[in-house]
Amino acid sequence: MTGETKRYLASDLSVELALPRSTINDWLARYNDYLEAEIRGKRKYYSEKSLNILKEISGMRNSGMSSFEIEQQLAARYGIRPEVAASGESAGQGTEPAAAAETPAESQVPAVTGGNAPFNPGEALPILRPAFDEMSAKFSQEFSELARRFEAVERERERLTRRMWTLTVVALVGGLALLLLLAAAVWGFYGKMRENGRKAAVAAAELNRKNGELAGQIDRLGEERRQRDAEAKKQAAELAVLLDKSRADFKESVSRLNQELSEQRRVFETQLKKLEADAASRAEADAIRLREEFARKQQQELRRIAAEHEKELKAAVEKAGSAKQDEAEKARLELERRRGELEQLRARIAELERLRNGESASEKTAETPVP
């Protein structure tokens, strides 16, 4: 930077603005039409006003303005600034370095100096007017196109905003409906679970009641079975006593019958011995009569004993029907034994009957006279 004229190089501007050199070079090339610059040799110097304009550009950048908006602000405030060439420099020495240092926008400005004549801004402005008008028309056209695009973008944004709001409302309504359906489903499921729980509780109570009734029935059946067992044991004991008594009575009857038969046999033998002294026919007739009488009495006594024994057997059979299985088996064996004894008595009665019939035939034969 030159101290006496307050001119700044691009590096000085980067230091003053505290910005990178690449950013400063970009701004100098983009906003060159609004800056005051002076070329001295191979270097390009910018004035204090250009520094202030760059500070404004930095502030607008920091505020979030776009390049298009910044250019609008600069065009409204300052307009387009032409370059001012250094005086006392030759055309051959000044134009070539300037052409090398200028941006493409600077090369569009026509050369208005010729030879070694000094640059006069008053003479250059009429010549630059058509270029300014053309640039203004181009800018206006571009501004119109940008405005149209901005309007289209704004309409699209409004359409998207309305669509977004519509989708948001639909999503909210759908979400609310889904929440309501979910709440209804949860409530229905909870109600169903509560109803199932109530039914399960009722079923459990009914099951407990039936279990209590069944336990009572089982207890009653057990008590009845114990009573039946006790009654069966009692009947079996009574039957055993009865069988023992019947057996004792039967043995006593048989013993008494045997005694009577022995006594009758003894009496018969005594009478028979007494009759031996009598005549043969008389003795024989008396003997046959006594034998028949003895057989008849013995047969009657045996029939009486068999009838009594058969009655006792029937009573024992009736009582044994309700006894337990093991006791019934014992009673059955006892009955079989009694039946065997009864059959023996019947066989003896039949034998006595045959003996009696044989004696009757012998008596008839003895009474028949010999021819």
C-alpha positions as CSV (number, residue, x, y, z in Angstrom):
1,M,0.0,0.0,0.0
2,T,1.3,3.5,-0.9
3,G,1.0,5.8,2.0
4,E,0.7,9.1,0.3
5,T,-2.1,8.3,-2.2
6,K,-4.1,5.7,-0.1
7,R,-4.0,3.1,-2.9
8,Y,-4.3,-0.6,-2.1
9,L,-3.2,-3.8,-3.8
10,A,-5.2,-7.0,-3.7
11,S,-3.0,-8.3,-0.9
12,D,-3.6,-5.1,1.1
13,L,-7.3,-5.5,0.6
14,S,-7.1,-9.1,1.9
15,V,-5.3,-7.9,5.0
16,E,-7.7,-5.0,5.6
17,L,-10.8,-7.2,5.3
18,A,-9.2,-10.2,7.0
19,L,-10.4,-12.5,4.2
20,P,-8.6,-15.1,2.2
21,R,-6.8,-13.9,-1.0
22,S,-9.0,-16.2,-3.1
23,T,-12.2,-14.6,-1.8
24,I,-10.8,-11.1,-2.5
25,N,-9.7,-12.1,-6.1
26,D,-13.2,-13.5,-6.7
27,W,-14.9,-10.3,-5.5
28,L,-12.5,-8.1,-7.5
29,A,-13.3,-10.0,-10.7
30,R,-17.1,-10.2,-10.0
31,Y,-17.7,-6.6,-8.8
32,N,-15.0,-4.9,-10.9
33,D,-17.5,-2.6,-12.6
34,Y,-18.3,-1.0,-9.2
35,L,-14.7,-0.5,-8.0
36,E,-12.2,2.4,-8.7
37,A,-8.9,1.0,-9.9
38,E,-5.7,2.4,-11.2
39,I,-3.1,0.5,-13.2
40,R,0.6,1.4,-12.5
41,G,2.9,-0.7,-14.5
42,K,2.1,-4.4,-13.8
43,R,0.2,-3.6,-10.7
44,K,-3.4,-2.6,-10.1
45,Y,-4.2,-0.3,-7.3
46,Y,-7.6,0.3,-5.7
47,S,-8.8,3.5,-4.0
48,E,-10.1,4.0,-0.5
49,K,-13.7,4.0,-1.9
50,S,-13.1,0.6,-3.4
51,L,-12.1,-0.7,0.0
52,N,-15.3,0.7,1.5
53,I,-17.3,-0.9,-1.2
54,L,-15.6,-4.3,-0.5
55,K,-16.4,-3.8,3.2
56,E,-20.1,-3.3,2.3
57,I,-20.0,-6.4,0.1
58,S,-18.5,-8.3,3.0
59,G,-21.3,-7.0,5.3
60,M,-24.0,-8.0,2.8
61,R,-22.4,-11.4,2.4
62,N,-22.4,-11.9,6.1
63,S,-26.1,-10.9,6.3
64,G,-27.0,-13.7,3.9
65,M,-27.6,-11.8,0.7
66,S,-27.1,-13.5,-2.6
67,S,-24.7,-12.2,-5.4
68,F,-27.7,-11.1,-7.4
69,E,-29.0,-9.0,-4.5
70,I,-25.5,-7.6,-3.8
71,E,-25.2,-6.5,-7.5
72,Q,-28.6,-4.8,-7.3
73,Q,-27.6,-2.9,-4.2
74,L,-24.2,-1.8,-5.7
75,A,-25.8,-0.8,-9.0
76,A,-28.4,1.3,-7.1
77,R,-25.7,3.0,-5.0
78,Y,-22.7,3.5,-7.1
79,G,-23.4,2.5,-10.8
80,I,-20.7,1.1,-13.0
81,R,-17.2,2.6,-12.6
82,P,-14.7,2.7,-15.5
83,E,-11.0,2.0,-15.1
84,V,-8.7,5.0,-14.9
85,A,-5.4,4.5,-16.6
86,A,-2.2,6.0,-15.1
87,S,-1.0,9.3,-16.8
88,G,2.5,9.6,-18.2
89,E,2.6,5.9,-19.2
90,S,3.1,4.9,-22.8
91,A,0.4,2.9,-24.6
92,G,2.7,0.0,-25.4
93,Q,3.9,-0.1,-21.8
94,G,0.4,0.2,-20.2
95,T,-2.0,-1.8,-22.3
96,E,-0.2,-5.1,-22.4
97,P,0.2,-5.4,-18.6
98,A,-3.3,-4.1,-18.1
99,A,-4.6,-6.7,-20.5
100,A,-2.8,-9.3,-18.6
101,A,-4.1,-8.1,-15.3
102,E,-7.7,-7.3,-16.3
103,T,-10.6,-9.6,-15.9
104,P,-12.8,-10.6,-18.9
105,A,-15.3,-7.9,-17.8
106,E,-12.5,-5.2,-18.1
107,S,-11.6,-6.4,-21.6
108,Q,-15.1,-5.5,-22.8
109,V,-14.5,-1.8,-22.3
110,P,-13.2,-0.3,-25.6
111,A,-9.8,1.4,-25.7
112,V,-10.4,5.2,-25.8
113,T,-6.9,6.3,-25.8
114,G,-4.5,6.2,-28.6
115,G,-0.8,6.7,-28.7
116,N,0.5,8.6,-25.8
117,A,-2.6,10.8,-25.3
118,P,-3.8,11.0,-21.7
119,F,-7.1,9.4,-20.8
120,N,-10.1,11.9,-20.5
121,P,-13.2,10.5,-18.8
122,G,-15.5,13.1,-20.3
123,E,-14.6,11.9,-23.8
124,A,-14.9,8.2,-22.9
125,L,-18.5,8.3,-21.5
126,P,-20.4,9.0,-24.8
127,I,-18.5,6.2,-26.4
128,L,-19.3,3.8,-23.5
129,R,-23.0,4.7,-23.5
130,P,-24.1,2.1,-26.1
131,A,-22.3,-0.6,-24.2
132,F,-23.9,0.6,-21.0
133,D,-27.3,0.6,-22.6
134,E,-26.7,-2.9,-24.0
135,M,-25.6,-4.1,-20.7
136,S,-28.6,-2.5,-19.0
137,A,-31.0,-4.1,-21.4
138,K,-29.3,-7.4,-20.9
139,F,-29.5,-7.0,-17.1
140,S,-33.1,-6.0,-17.4
141,Q,-33.8,-9.1,-19.5
142,E,-31.9,-11.3,-17.1
143,F,-33.7,-9.6,-14.1
144,S,-37.1,-10.2,-15.8
145,E,-36.1,-13.8,-16.4
146,L,-35.0,-14.2,-12.8
147,A,-38.1,-12.5,-11.6
148,R,-40.2,-14.9,-13.7
149,R,-38.2,-17.8,-12.3
150,F,-38.6,-16.5,-8.8
151,E,-42.3,-16.2,-9.3
152,A,-42.4,-19.8,-10.7
153,V,-40.3,-20.9,-7.7
154,E,-42.6,-19.0,-5.4
155,R,-45.7,-20.6,-6.9
156,E,-44.0,-24.0,-6.7
157,R,-43.1,-23.3,-3.1
158,E,-46.6,-22.3,-2.3
159,R,-47.9,-25.4,-4.1
160,L,-45.5,-27.5,-2.2
161,T,-46.4,-25.7,1.0
162,R,-50.1,-26.3,0.4
163,R,-49.3,-29.9,-0.5
164,M,-47.1,-30.3,2.6
165,W,-49.9,-28.8,4.8
166,T,-52.4,-31.1,3.1
167,L,-50.2,-34.1,3.6
168,T,-49.5,-33.0,7.1
169,V,-53.2,-32.7,7.8
170,V,-53.9,-36.0,6.2
171,A,-51.1,-37.6,8.2
172,L,-52.3,-36.0,11.4
173,V,-55.9,-37.2,10.7
174,G,-54.7,-40.6,9.7
175,G,-52.5,-40.8,12.7
176,L,-55.3,-39.7,14.9
177,A,-57.6,-42.3,13.3
178,L,-55.0,-44.9,13.7
179,L,-54.5,-44.0,17.4
180,L,-58.3,-44.1,17.8
181,L,-58.5,-47.5,16.1
182,L,-55.5,-48.7,18.2
183,A,-57.2,-47.4,21.4
184,A,-60.4,-49.0,20.4
185,A,-58.6,-52.3,19.7
186,V,-56.7,-52.1,23.0
187,W,-60.0,-51.3,24.8
188,G,-61.8,-54.2,23.1
189,F,-58.9,-56.5,23.8
190,Y,-58.9,-55.4,27.4
191,G,-62.6,-55.8,27.7
192,K,-62.4,-59.2,26.1
193,M,-59.6,-60.2,28.5
194,R,-61.7,-58.9,31.4
195,E,-64.7,-60.8,30.2
196,N,-62.6,-64.0,29.8
197,G,-61.2,-63.4,33.3
198,R,-64.7,-63.1,34.7
199,K,-65.8,-66.2,32.9
200,A,-62.7,-68.0,34.1
201,A,-63.4,-66.9,37.7
202,V,-67.0,-68.1,37.3
203,A,-65.8,-71.4,35.8
204,A,-63.3,-71.8,38.6
205,A,-66.0,-71.2,41.2
206,E,-68.3,-73.6,39.5
207,L,-65.5,-76.2,39.3
208,N,-64.7,-75.7,43.0
209,R,-68.4,-76.2,43.8
210,K,-68.5,-79.3,41.7
211,N,-65.3,-80.6,43.3
212,G,-66.8,-80.0,46.7
213,E,-70.0,-81.8,45.7
214,L,-67.9,-84.6,44.2
215,A,-65.8,-84.8,47.4
216,G,-69.0,-85.0,49.4
217,Q,-70.3,-87.8,47.1
218,I,-67.0,-89.6,47.4
219,D,-67.2,-89.3,51.2
220,R,-70.8,-90.5,51.2
221,L,-69.9,-93.4,48.9
222,G,-66.9,-94.3,51.1
223,E,-69.1,-94.2,54.2
224,E,-71.8,-96.3,52.4
225,R,-69.1,-98.8,51.3
226,R,-67.7,-99.0,54.8
227,Q,-71.2,-99.6,56.1
228,R,-71.8,-102.3,53.5
229,D,-68.5,-103.9,54.3
230,A,-69.4,-103.8,58.0
231,E,-72.8,-105.3,57.2
232,A,-71.2,-107.9,55.0
233,K,-68.8,-108.8,57.7
234,K,-71.6,-109.0,60.2
235,Q,-73.6,-111.2,57.9
236,A,-70.6,-113.3,57.2
237,A,-70.0,-113.7,60.9
238,E,-73.7,-114.6,61.4
239,L,-73.5,-117.0,58.5
240,A,-70.3,-118.5,59.9
241,V,-72.1,-118.9,63.3
242,L,-75.1,-120.4,61.5
243,L,-73.0,-122.8,59.5
244,D,-71.1,-123.8,62.7
245,K,-74.4,-124.3,64.5
246,S,-75.9,-126.2,61.5
247,R,-72.8,-128.3,61.3
248,A,-73.0,-129.0,65.1
249,D,-76.7,-129.8,64.8
250,F,-76.1,-132.0,61.9
251,K,-73.3,-133.9,63.7
252,E,-75.5,-134.1,66.7
253,S,-78.4,-135.5,64.7
254,V,-76.2,-138.0,62.9
255,S,-74.7,-139.0,66.2
256,R,-78.2,-139.3,67.8
257,L,-79.4,-141.3,64.8
258,N,-76.4,-143.6,65.0
259,Q,-77.1,-144.1,68.7
260,E,-80.7,-144.8,67.9
261,L,-79.8,-147.2,65.2
262,S,-77.3,-148.9,67.5
263,E,-79.9,-149.1,70.2
264,Q,-82.5,-150.4,67.7
265,R,-79.9,-152.9,66.4
266,R,-79.2,-154.0,69.9
267,V,-82.9,-154.3,70.7
268,F,-83.4,-156.1,67.4
269,E,-80.6,-158.5,68.1
270,T,-81.9,-159.1,71.6
271,Q,-85.4,-159.8,70.2
272,L,-83.9,-161.9,67.5
273,K,-82.1,-164.1,70.0
274,K,-85.3,-164.4,72.0
275,L,-87.2,-165.5,68.9
276,E,-84.6,-168.1,68.0
277,A,-86.2,-170.4,70.4
278,D,-89.6,-170.1,68.7
279,A,-90.6,-171.8,65.7
280,A,-88.7,-171.2,62.5
281,S,-91.6,-169.6,60.6
282,R,-92.7,-167.4,63.5
283,A,-89.2,-166.3,64.2
284,E,-88.6,-165.6,60.6
285,A,-91.9,-163.6,60.3
286,D,-91.1,-161.6,63.4
287,A,-87.6,-160.9,62.3
288,I,-88.8,-159.7,58.9
289,R,-91.4,-157.5,60.5
290,L,-89.0,-156.0,62.9
291,R,-86.4,-155.4,60.2
292,E,-89.0,-153.7,58.1
293,E,-90.1,-151.6,61.0
294,F,-86.5,-150.7,61.8
295,A,-85.8,-149.8,58.2
296,R,-89.0,-147.7,57.9
297,K,-88.1,-145.7,61.1
298,Q,-84.6,-145.2,60.0
299,Q,-85.7,-144.0,56.6
300,Q,-88.2,-141.5,58.1
301,E,-85.5,-140.2,60.5
302,L,-83.0,-139.8,57.6
303,R,-85.6,-137.9,55.5
304,R,-86.4,-135.6,58.4
305,I,-82.7,-134.8,58.9
306,A,-82.2,-134.4,55.2
307,A,-85.1,-131.9,54.9
308,E,-83.8,-129.9,57.9
309,H,-80.4,-129.9,56.5
310,E,-81.7,-128.8,53.0
311,K,-83.6,-125.9,54.7
312,E,-80.4,-124.8,56.5
313,L,-78.6,-125.0,53.2
314,K,-81.1,-122.7,51.4
315,A,-80.9,-120.2,54.2
316,A,-77.1,-120.3,54.1
317,V,-77.3,-119.8,50.3
318,E,-79.5,-116.7,50.6
319,K,-77.2,-115.2,53.2
320,A,-74.1,-116.0,51.3
321,G,-75.4,-114.1,48.3
322,S,-74.7,-110.7,49.9
323,A,-71.4,-111.7,51.6
324,K,-68.0,-110.7,50.4
325,Q,-66.2,-112.7,47.8
326,D,-63.8,-114.5,50.0
327,E,-66.4,-115.2,52.7
328,A,-68.8,-116.3,49.9
329,E,-66.2,-118.7,48.6
330,K,-65.9,-120.2,52.1
331,A,-69.7,-120.4,52.3
332,R,-69.8,-122.0,48.9
333,L,-67.3,-124.7,49.9
334,E,-69.3,-125.3,53.1
335,L,-72.5,-125.6,51.0
336,E,-70.8,-128.0,48.7
337,R,-69.7,-130.1,51.6
338,R,-73.3,-130.0,53.0
339,R,-74.7,-131.0,49.6
340,G,-72.2,-133.9,49.6
341,E,-73.4,-135.0,53.0
342,L,-77.1,-134.6,51.8
343,E,-76.3,-136.8,48.8
344,Q,-74.9,-139.4,51.1
345,L,-78.0,-139.3,53.2
346,R,-80.2,-139.6,50.1
347,A,-78.1,-142.6,48.9
348,R,-78.5,-144.2,52.2
349,I,-82.2,-143.7,52.1
350,A,-82.4,-145.2,48.6
351,E,-80.3,-148.1,49.9
352,L,-82.7,-148.6,52.8
353,E,-85.6,-148.4,50.3
354,R,-84.1,-151.1,48.2
355,L,-83.4,-153.2,51.3
356,R,-87.0,-152.8,52.4
357,N,-88.3,-153.7,49.0
358,G,-86.1,-156.8,49.0
359,E,-87.3,-157.9,52.4
360,S,-90.9,-157.5,51.3
361,A,-90.3,-159.7,48.4
362,S,-88.7,-162.3,50.6
363,E,-91.6,-162.2,53.0
364,K,-94.0,-162.7,50.2
365,T,-92.0,-165.6,49.0
366,A,-91.9,-167.2,52.5
367,E,-95.7,-166.9,52.9
368,T,-96.4,-168.6,49.6
369,P,-97.3,-172.3,50.4
370,V,-95.2,-175.0,48.9
371,P,-97.2,-177.2,46.5
